[in-house]
Amino acid sequence: TITYQVQVWNVKTKQVVSQHVLPQPQYAVGSVWQPGTHNLAFSLLTDGAYNTAVLQIWNVQTRQLMKSLPGIAANSMAWSPDGNKIAYDNSIGGGAIAGVTLLDVTTGQKVYTYDVSAKEKTQQVNIDVPAWSPDGAYIVTSESTTSLVATNVPNGTHISSCKDPTPTIVSNGHGFSCKSSD
């Protein structure tokens, strides 16, 4: 039989310092640390089913479950710099992503969802890899169409986009701009 587990390794000693065996048949995706804490967030999938996913936040040091939020399937996520929000991709299965959602971790409420920017109904665009600006005012995401999109957090407006095969996002400390070869 296969055992699914979440393990935390000490980089210096190369030893496992925490191990959480998952109930069968669950596995974890999207692990990410909360800034300045020992809290680890990840989504649990049962038999790979995204419709049964649960986002869990564990304190690795105390081995305590801090929060369990059903209905959140995130292959990739990022904590805000202040540790109060998580931006995550909305995995809906089959490799498809519906958008990136902001979650208020304190209340467990979804604050806002940034939709995928597909121009054609036949075009499948997935956004992924959310990352926060250092001041928490912006989120940048990568699209499967090799685009990068910077979004203003308070109002959800798109700040900048790159449609180049090798786009580069440059932070000026407050926002983002794109440098493209064309």
PyMOL commands that set and color helices and strands:
alter all, ss='L'
color gray80, all
select strands_A, chain A and resi 5-10+15-21+26-33+39-46+49-59+64-70+77-79+85-93+96-104+109-115+127-132+138-143+148-152+158-162+168-171+176-179
alter strands_A, ss='S'
color yellow, strands_A
deselect
rebuild
show_as cartoon
